[in-house]
Amino acid sequence: MTQLANSPIKLVVGLGNPGAEYEHTRHNAGFWFAEDIAHEIGGSLSSEKKFHGLIARGVGLANDIRALQPQTFMNLSGNSVAAVAKFFEIAPEAILVAHDELDLDAGDIKLKFGGGHAGHNGLRDIQAKLGTGNYWRLRIGIGHPRDSVNPHKPVADWVLERAKRDEQTAIEIAIERALAVWPMLARGDTESAIKQLHTKPKAAP
Protein backbone atom coordinates (compact mmCIF):
# COMPACT_ATOMS: atom_id res chain seq x y z
CA MET A 1 0.00 0.00 0.00
CA THR A 2 2.77 2.47 0.92
CA GLN A 3 4.42 2.11 -2.47
CA LEU A 4 1.16 2.96 -4.20
CA ALA A 5 0.36 5.94 -1.97
CA ASN A 6 2.20 8.23 -4.36
CA SER A 7 0.17 7.18 -7.42
CA PRO A 8 -2.42 9.92 -8.07
CA ILE A 9 -5.70 8.73 -9.58
CA LYS A 10 -5.89 9.88 -13.19
CA LEU A 11 -8.94 7.95 -14.39
CA VAL A 12 -12.19 7.46 -12.48
CA VAL A 13 -14.47 4.84 -14.01
CA GLY A 14 -18.06 4.44 -12.93
CA LEU A 15 -19.71 1.15 -13.85
CA GLY A 16 -23.32 0.84 -14.92
CA ASN A 17 -25.63 0.23 -17.85
CA PRO A 18 -26.60 2.92 -20.36
CA GLY A 19 -30.22 3.87 -21.00
CA ALA A 20 -33.02 5.53 -19.05
CA GLU A 21 -34.44 2.18 -17.89
CA TYR A 22 -31.25 1.46 -15.91
CA GLU A 23 -30.45 4.96 -14.71
CA HIS A 24 -31.78 4.60 -11.18
CA THR A 25 -31.04 0.89 -10.61
CA ARG A 26 -28.62 -0.42 -7.99
CA HIS A 27 -26.20 -1.65 -10.67
CA ASN A 28 -25.61 1.96 -11.74
CA ALA A 29 -24.16 3.19 -8.45
CA GLY A 30 -20.77 3.55 -10.13
CA PHE A 31 -22.28 5.78 -12.81
CA TRP A 32 -23.58 8.13 -10.11
CA PHE A 33 -20.11 8.50 -8.60
CA ALA A 34 -18.43 9.12 -11.98
CA GLU A 35 -20.96 11.83 -12.76
CA ASP A 36 -20.22 13.54 -9.45
CA ILE A 37 -16.47 13.32 -10.10
CA ALA A 38 -16.95 14.90 -13.54
CA HIS A 39 -18.50 17.89 -11.74
CA GLU A 40 -15.73 17.92 -9.12
CA ILE A 41 -13.01 18.20 -11.78
CA GLY A 42 -14.90 20.84 -13.75
CA GLY A 43 -15.59 18.58 -16.71
CA SER A 44 -18.67 17.50 -18.61
CA LEU A 45 -19.44 13.95 -19.70
CA SER A 46 -19.72 13.67 -23.47
CA SER A 47 -19.80 10.78 -25.91
CA GLU A 48 -16.56 9.58 -27.48
CA LYS A 49 -17.02 6.67 -29.89
CA LYS A 50 -13.37 5.65 -29.83
CA PHE A 51 -13.64 5.22 -26.06
CA HIS A 52 -17.03 3.44 -26.17
CA GLY A 53 -18.33 5.72 -23.44
CA LEU A 54 -19.02 9.12 -21.97
CA ILE A 55 -15.86 10.87 -20.82
CA ALA A 56 -15.07 14.11 -19.04
CA ARG A 57 -11.73 15.85 -18.67
CA GLY A 58 -10.75 18.12 -15.84
CA VAL A 59 -7.86 19.06 -13.64
CA GLY A 60 -6.97 17.79 -10.19
CA LEU A 61 -3.98 19.51 -8.63
CA ALA A 62 -1.31 19.37 -11.38
CA ASN A 63 -2.74 16.39 -13.22
CA ASP A 64 -5.26 15.86 -15.95
CA ILE A 65 -8.14 13.79 -14.56
CA ARG A 66 -10.71 11.90 -16.58
CA ALA A 67 -14.08 10.50 -15.54
CA LEU A 68 -15.59 7.71 -17.61
CA GLN A 69 -18.96 6.01 -17.92
CA PRO A 70 -18.60 3.01 -20.28
CA GLN A 71 -21.58 2.73 -22.63
CA THR A 72 -20.91 -0.88 -23.59
CA PHE A 73 -23.22 -2.39 -20.95
CA MET A 74 -21.72 -3.86 -17.81
CA ASN A 75 -20.35 -7.12 -19.22
CA LEU A 76 -18.09 -5.32 -21.73
CA SER A 77 -16.91 -2.44 -19.53
CA GLY A 78 -13.29 -3.42 -20.12
CA ASN A 79 -13.43 -2.36 -23.78
CA SER A 80 -14.00 1.23 -22.74
CA VAL A 81 -11.57 1.28 -19.81
CA ALA A 82 -8.75 -0.32 -21.81
CA ALA A 83 -9.27 2.08 -24.72
CA VAL A 84 -8.97 5.15 -22.49
CA ALA A 85 -6.05 3.76 -20.49
CA LYS A 86 -4.11 2.93 -23.66
CA PHE A 87 -4.81 6.23 -25.43
CA PHE A 88 -3.83 8.42 -22.47
CA GLU A 89 -1.11 6.05 -21.20
CA ILE A 90 -2.71 5.63 -17.79
CA ALA A 91 -1.27 2.84 -15.66
CA PRO A 92 -3.72 0.46 -13.93
CA GLU A 93 -2.64 1.68 -10.46
CA ALA A 94 -3.79 5.19 -11.45
CA ILE A 95 -7.31 3.94 -12.23
CA LEU A 96 -10.21 3.98 -9.76
CA VAL A 97 -13.25 1.87 -10.68
CA ALA A 98 -16.45 2.65 -8.77
CA HIS A 99 -18.97 -0.17 -8.70
CA ASP A 100 -21.95 -1.57 -6.83
CA GLU A 101 -21.05 -4.10 -4.14
CA LEU A 102 -23.46 -6.82 -3.02
CA ASP A 103 -21.36 -7.81 -0.01
CA LEU A 104 -21.66 -4.39 1.62
CA ASP A 105 -24.88 -2.99 3.07
CA ALA A 106 -26.42 0.08 1.49
CA GLY A 107 -24.59 2.99 3.07
CA ASP A 108 -21.29 1.15 3.45
CA ILE A 109 -18.43 2.08 1.13
CA LYS A 110 -14.85 0.84 0.91
CA LEU A 111 -11.65 1.52 -1.03
CA LYS A 112 -9.57 -1.42 -2.13
CA PHE A 113 -6.54 -2.00 -4.32
CA GLY A 114 -6.26 -5.13 -6.44
CA GLY A 115 -7.87 -8.49 -5.90
CA GLY A 116 -10.29 -10.57 -7.93
CA HIS A 117 -13.62 -9.67 -9.49
CA ALA A 118 -15.78 -11.58 -6.96
CA GLY A 119 -18.25 -12.46 -9.71
CA HIS A 120 -18.88 -8.83 -10.72
CA ASN A 121 -19.14 -8.93 -14.51
CA GLY A 122 -17.89 -5.38 -14.98
CA LEU A 123 -14.77 -6.02 -12.93
CA ARG A 124 -14.29 -9.38 -14.62
CA ASP A 125 -14.14 -7.76 -18.07
CA ILE A 126 -11.92 -4.88 -16.94
CA GLN A 127 -9.45 -7.31 -15.43
CA ALA A 128 -9.44 -9.36 -18.64
CA LYS A 129 -8.95 -6.34 -20.92
CA LEU A 130 -6.30 -4.63 -18.76
CA GLY A 131 -4.53 -7.91 -18.16
CA THR A 132 -4.33 -7.24 -14.43
CA GLY A 133 -6.46 -6.71 -11.35
CA ASN A 134 -4.05 -4.14 -9.93
CA TYR A 135 -6.30 -1.09 -10.03
CA TRP A 136 -8.25 0.72 -7.33
CA ARG A 137 -11.89 -0.10 -6.58
CA LEU A 138 -14.49 2.00 -4.82
CA ARG A 139 -16.99 -0.56 -3.53
CA ILE A 140 -20.40 1.08 -3.09
CA GLY A 141 -22.64 -1.08 -0.92
CA ILE A 142 -26.10 -1.93 -2.28
CA GLY A 143 -26.94 -4.83 0.02
CA HIS A 144 -27.80 -8.41 -0.93
CA PRO A 145 -31.25 -9.92 -1.55
CA ARG A 146 -30.52 -12.60 1.06
CA ASP A 147 -30.82 -9.86 3.68
CA SER A 148 -34.05 -8.44 2.24
CA VAL A 149 -37.71 -9.30 2.71
CA ASN A 150 -37.37 -11.49 -0.38
CA PRO A 151 -34.17 -13.48 0.27
CA HIS A 152 -34.73 -15.82 -2.69
CA LYS A 153 -34.79 -13.02 -5.27
CA PRO A 154 -32.16 -13.68 -7.97
CA VAL A 155 -29.16 -11.36 -7.72
CA ALA A 156 -29.60 -10.39 -11.39
CA ASP A 157 -33.08 -9.06 -10.60
CA TRP A 158 -31.92 -7.32 -7.42
CA VAL A 159 -29.17 -5.26 -9.02
CA LEU A 160 -31.46 -4.16 -11.87
CA GLU A 161 -34.13 -2.82 -9.51
CA ARG A 162 -34.35 0.57 -7.84
CA ALA A 163 -33.25 0.66 -4.24
CA LYS A 164 -35.85 1.43 -1.60
CA ARG A 165 -35.98 5.07 -0.56
CA ASP A 166 -34.04 4.64 2.69
CA GLU A 167 -31.43 2.49 0.93
CA GLN A 168 -31.06 5.04 -1.84
CA THR A 169 -30.55 7.79 0.70
CA ALA A 170 -27.89 5.70 2.45
CA ILE A 171 -26.09 5.06 -0.88
CA GLU A 172 -26.11 8.76 -1.74
CA ILE A 173 -24.67 9.67 1.66
CA ALA A 174 -21.93 7.06 1.17
CA ILE A 175 -21.05 8.54 -2.21
CA GLU A 176 -20.83 11.99 -0.59
CA ARG A 177 -18.33 10.55 1.88
CA ALA A 178 -16.26 9.22 -1.03
CA LEU A 179 -16.36 12.61 -2.72
CA ALA A 180 -14.98 14.13 0.48
CA VAL A 181 -11.80 12.04 0.16
CA TRP A 182 -11.44 12.64 -3.57
CA PRO A 183 -8.77 15.38 -3.12
CA MET A 184 -6.61 12.82 -1.30
CA LEU A 185 -6.99 10.30 -4.12
CA ALA A 186 -6.22 12.95 -6.72
CA ARG A 187 -2.87 13.66 -5.07
CA GLY A 188 -2.08 10.00 -4.41
CA ASP A 189 -2.61 10.01 -0.64
CA THR A 190 -4.59 6.78 -0.75
CA GLU A 191 -3.70 5.76 2.80
CA SER A 192 -5.33 8.88 4.26
CA ALA A 193 -8.33 8.43 1.96
CA ILE A 194 -8.83 4.86 3.17
CA LYS A 195 -8.46 5.83 6.82
CA GLN A 196 -11.07 8.58 6.54
CA LEU A 197 -13.51 6.67 4.34
CA HIS A 198 -13.38 3.52 6.44
CA THR A 199 -14.03 5.43 9.66
CA LYS A 200 -17.78 5.38 10.00
CA PRO A 201 -19.30 8.74 10.95
CA LYS A 202 -20.80 8.87 14.42
CA ALA A 203 -24.55 8.50 14.52
CA ALA A 204 -26.51 11.61 15.38
CA PRO A 205 -27.74 11.60 19.02
Buried (B, 14 or more C-beta within 10 A) or exposed (E): EEEBBEBBBBBBBBBBBBEEEBEEBBBBBBBBBBBBBBBBBEBEBEEBEEBBBBBBBBEBEEBBBBBBBBBBBBEBBBBBBBBBBEEBEBBBBBBBBBBBBBBBBBBBBBBEBBEEBEEBBBBBBBBEBBEEBBBBBBBBBBBBBEEEEEEEBEEEEBBBBEBEEEBBEBBBEBBEBBBEBBBBBBBBBBBBBBEBBEEEEEEEE
